[in-house]
Amino acid sequence: MMTELQLYKFIKNNNVSLRWYEDQLLCFLDGWLICEFCQLLGPTSFDDDGIPCHLKDRYITFNLSEVCDSYGIEPENILSKEEQ
């Protein structure tokens, strides 16, 4: 199971862009990082419903807050609303 520290390190080490929009922590994940991110989540974490996302030019964007909720992670520990 992914921990808060693992997620935080993944975000920082890969320069993943994050931005708060209202109560959603939006994640902008480069296409080449998708497989590594899925491995971090685990093989069956989102098999039933998946993670709703939007495919953009060479990246996807999705609500990281929903992922955090599934793992018991406080999204503001990943990116404080005051940091942005």
Order of alpha helices (4+ residues) and beta strands (2+ residues): alpha-beta-beta-alpha-beta-beta-alpha-alpha
